[in-house]
Amino acid sequence: GTYTQTTSDASLIVTTTNCVITLLPAVNYPGQILFVKNITNNSLTSASSNVVPLASATAGTAILAATAGKYAMLQSNGSNWVVMMAN
């Protein structure tokens, strides 16, 4: 499935197969936080290479692994969406 983030989204629960999300432009929403949670065994990726993972400074598309129970908190740094915490 696909989804486009809206300005009123504070959290998203992934329930579809291999979900691709179009995140808001990080440059327009510095400091904004988005929580995501996966309740399926399917991955969650960004439609653009604009997500910086926990253990890297390089933006990519991966947000959540294809494992039920995974979650992440993303925050816009004005350039990208940065994973600030995850399991």
Secondary structure, 3 states (H helix, E strand, C coil): CEEECCCCCCEEEECCCCEEEECCCHHHCCCCEEEEEECCCCCEEECCCCEECCCCCCCECEEECCCCCCEEEEEECCCCEEEEEEC
